[in-house]
């Protein structure tokens, strides 16, 4: 296991973040990920980087939200602010203790904190867009995440490490191959202006004039395996149905259908969790789409209730309501970026400039 952690750390430091001597890394995780944090610290120090870290402890989020006053809810750590505004690299290793501990937190208290972070989040999106801040999001296997995925911890460890290609002879070379394979798809989509997602359950079209499709090859997420853009905000029309559950701040919403006219979501329903949708769509910017994407990691084939993996499932598409990615040319702004996933393997089709380029979960290019 220690050897796998070393491989993981070396991939994160040398491939994902491309850390260089003198650069500053802000590393955020929980105390459960100590073994991987230790190896990242070692690998980053070996290349000459400076590492600052934040490790959350058990029930820290719940304790904070149930005890903090309004001034504390609005407080931002000076070190975190400096990292987002000035540092060269940011690594967030997900390692949850309990994925349900925040379910009883008052949404109004969360909203106060989200609003306090709004300006800093804009800086985050701006600096990550042009990689002045090189960031990566990854997963450390914990019992809570394994349980959420319906696996034993050993099965979940194998799932995570396989998805990150850590069992390959040369994980970095494997991800370079992923980059090469996906580039052909990106090159084709970047020559098109109209895109249509269609299945037996929905029909949604949008334009991508002046927008860029991005090859997500493990640099910003580990694992990755998707291509994505931000649709022209007022160009989205039709309906879309998401048959995979959507998770928002630990709350599960199922069977989401959205009706869209000229980019604006004017109707929505869920078979389960309607109140969550109603609450989220009151937040500014959430009734437009910030992302449209296609998952093409065929090494991930099971739903784990973890968007880091689920949005990459080969044979799916996903859209995110809320905040756009600036590197794609997107302009929508929101404190929310919530991805929702639809299966395309049974009867899904994608058209680009009226040409069918994708059928039943696979590209025809």
Residue pairs with C-beta under 8 A, 6 or more apart in sequence:
1 35
1 157
2 35
2 39
4 161
4 166
5 35
5 36
5 38
5 39
6 39
6 43
7 166
7 171
8 36
8 39
8 138
8 161
8 164
8 166
9 36
9 39
9 40
9 42
9 43
10 39
10 43
11 164
11 166
11 171
11 172
11 175
11 222
12 40
12 43
12 91
12 136
12 138
12 222
13 19
13 40
13 43
13 44
13 47
13 49
14 43
14 47
14 172
15 171
15 172
15 175
15 218
15 219
16 91
16 134
16 136
16 138
16 218
16 219
16 220
16 222
17 25
17 89
17 91
17 134
17 135
17 136
18 134
19 25
19 44
19 47
19 49
19 88
19 89
19 134
20 47
20 48
20 49
20 88
21 47
21 48
21 49
22 48
22 49
22 50
23 49
23 50
23 87
23 88
23 89
24 49
24 50
24 51
24 52
24 83
24 86
24 87
24 88
24 89
25 44
25 49
25 50
25 51
25 52
25 87
25 88
25 89
25 90
25 91
26 52
26 53
26 54
26 79
26 80
26 83
26 84
26 87
26 89
26 90
26 91
27 37
27 40
27 41
27 44
27 51
27 52
27 53
27 54
27 91
27 93
28 53
28 54
28 55
28 56
28 90
28 91
28 92
28 93
29 36
29 37
29 53
29 54
29 55
29 56
29 92
29 93
29 94
29 95
29 140
30 55
30 56
30 57
30 95
30 96
30 97
31 55
31 56
31 57
31 58
32 95
32 96
32 97
32 140
32 142
33 55
33 93
33 95
33 140
33 142
34 55
36 93
36 95
36 140
37 53
37 55
37 93
40 51
40 91
40 93
41 51
41 53
44 51
45 51
49 89
52 79
52 83
52 87
54 77
54 79
54 80
58 97
58 98
59 97
59 98
59 101
61 101
61 102
61 105
62 101
62 102
62 104
62 105
64 72
65 73
65 102
65 105
65 106
65 109
65 110
66 105
68 109
70 112
73 109
73 112
73 113
73 116
74 112
74 113
74 116
75 116
76 116
76 117
76 120
81 120
83 90
84 90
84 120
84 123
84 124
84 127
84 133
85 120
85 123
85 127
87 133
88 132
88 133
88 134
89 133
89 134
89 135
90 128
90 133
90 134
90 135
90 136
91 135
91 136
91 138
92 135
92 136
92 137
92 138
93 138
93 139
93 140
94 137
94 138
94 139
94 140
94 145
94 306
94 308
95 139
95 140
95 142
95 145
96 142
96 144
96 145
97 142
97 144
98 144
99 144
99 145
99 148
99 250
99 305
100 250
101 250
102 249
102 250
103 250
103 251
107 279
110 249
111 283
114 335
115 335
117 335
118 335
121 323
121 335
122 333
124 133
125 323
125 325
125 326
126 326
127 133
128 134
128 135
128 220
128 327
129 325
129 326
129 327
130 327
134 219
135 220
136 219
136 220
136 221
136 222
137 220
137 221
137 222
137 308
138 164
138 221
138 222
138 308
139 145
139 160
139 306
139 308
139 309
140 160
141 153
141 156
141 157
141 159
141 160
141 161
142 153
143 153
145 156
145 304
145 306
146 152
146 153
146 155
146 156
146 157
148 304
148 305
148 306
149 156
149 159
149 302
149 304
149 305
149 306
150 304
151 159
151 304
159 302
159 304
159 309
161 167
162 299
163 223
163 297
163 299
163 300
163 309
163 312
164 171
164 222
164 223
165 171
165 174
165 175
165 223
165 299
168 174
175 217
175 218
176 217
178 217
178 218
178 224
178 225
179 215
179 217
179 218
182 215
182 216
182 217
182 225
182 227
182 296
183 215
184 365
185 213
185 215
185 227
185 294
185 296
185 363
185 365
186 213
186 214
186 215
186 227
188 352
188 357
188 365
189 195
189 208
189 213
189 227
189 229
189 352
190 212
190 213
192 208
192 352
192 353
193 207
193 208
193 209
193 353
194 205
194 206
194 207
194 208
194 351
194 352
194 353
194 354
195 205
195 206
195 207
195 208
195 231
195 292
195 350
195 351
195 352
196 203
196 204
196 205
196 206
196 349
196 350
196 351
196 352
197 203
197 204
197 205
197 240
197 292
197 317
197 342
197 344
197 348
197 349
197 350
198 204
198 348
198 349
198 350
198 351
199 241
199 342
199 343
199 344
199 346
199 347
199 348
199 349
200 346
200 347
201 241
201 243
201 342
202 238
202 239
202 240
202 241
202 257
202 342
203 238
203 239
204 236
204 237
204 238
204 239
204 240
204 260
204 319
205 235
205 236
205 237
205 238
206 231
206 232
206 235
206 236
206 237
206 263
206 289
206 292
207 231
207 232
207 235
208 229
208 231
208 232
209 232
210 232
210 329
211 229
211 230
211 231
211 232
211 328
211 329
211 330
212 229
212 327
212 328
212 329
213 227
213 228
213 229
213 328
214 227
214 228
214 229
214 325
214 327
214 328
215 227
216 224
216 225
216 226
216 227
216 228
217 224
218 224
221 308
221 312
223 297
223 299
223 300
223 308
223 309
223 312
224 297
224 312
225 295
225 296
225 297
225 298
225 299
225 300
225 312
225 314
226 293
226 294
226 295
226 296
226 297
226 311
226 312
227 293
227 294
227 296
228 291
228 292
228 293
228 294
228 325
228 328
229 291
229 292
229 293
229 328
229 329
229 330
230 289
230 290
230 291
230 292
230 324
230 325
230 328
230 329
230 330
230 331
230 332
231 263
231 289
231 292
231 330
232 263
233 263
233 288
233 289
233 324
233 330
233 331
233 332
234 262
234 263
234 264
235 262
235 263
236 260
236 262
236 263
236 288
236 289
237 260
237 261
237 262
237 263
238 260
239 257
239 258
239 259
239 260
240 257
240 258
240 260
240 319
240 342
241 255
241 256
241 257
241 258
241 342
242 255
242 256
242 257
242 318
242 340
242 341
242 342
243 255
243 342
243 343
244 303
244 310
244 316
244 340
244 341
244 342
244 343
245 252
245 253
245 254
245 303
245 305
246 252
246 253
246 254
246 256
246 273
246 338
246 339
246 340
246 341
247 253
247 305
247 307
248 276
248 280
248 338
251 273
251 276
252 272
252 273
252 305
253 270
253 272
253 273
253 274
253 276
253 277
254 270
254 271
254 272
254 273
255 269
255 270
255 271
255 272
256 268
256 269
256 270
256 277
256 340
257 268
257 269
257 270
258 265
258 267
258 268
259 265
259 266
259 267
259 268
260 266
260 289
263 288
263 289
264 287
264 288
265 281
265 286
265 287
265 288
265 321
266 287
268 277
268 281
269 277
270 276
270 277
280 286
280 321
280 336
280 338
281 287
281 321
283 322
283 334
283 335
283 336
284 333
284 334
284 335
285 322
285 323
285 332
285 333
285 334
285 335
285 336
286 321
286 322
286 334
286 336
286 338
287 321
288 321
288 322
288 332
289 319
289 320
289 321
289 332
290 320
290 321
290 322
290 323
290 324
290 325
290 330
290 332
290 334
290 337
291 318
291 319
291 320
291 324
291 325
291 328
291 330
291 337
291 339
292 317
292 319
293 311
293 317
293 318
293 319
293 320
293 339
294 316
294 317
294 350
294 358
295 311
295 312
295 313
295 314
295 315
295 316
295 317
295 318
295 341
296 312
296 314
296 363
297 312
297 313
297 314
298 314
298 315
299 314
300 309
300 310
300 312
300 313
300 314
301 313
301 314
302 313
303 310
303 313
304 310
307 339
310 341
311 318
311 339
311 341
313 341
314 361
315 343
315 344
315 345
315 348
315 360
315 361
315 362
316 341
316 342
316 343
316 344
316 345
316 361
317 341
317 342
317 344
317 348
317 350
318 339
318 340
318 341
318 342
319 339
319 340
320 337
320 338
320 339
320 340
321 334
321 336
321 337
321 338
321 340
322 332
322 334
322 335
322 336
322 337
322 338
323 332
323 333
323 334
323 335
323 336
323 337
324 330
324 331
324 332
324 333
342 348
344 350
344 358
344 360
344 361
345 360
345 361
346 360
347 360
348 358
348 359
348 360
348 361
349 356
349 358
349 359
350 356
350 357
350 358
351 357
356 364
357 363
357 364
357 365
358 364
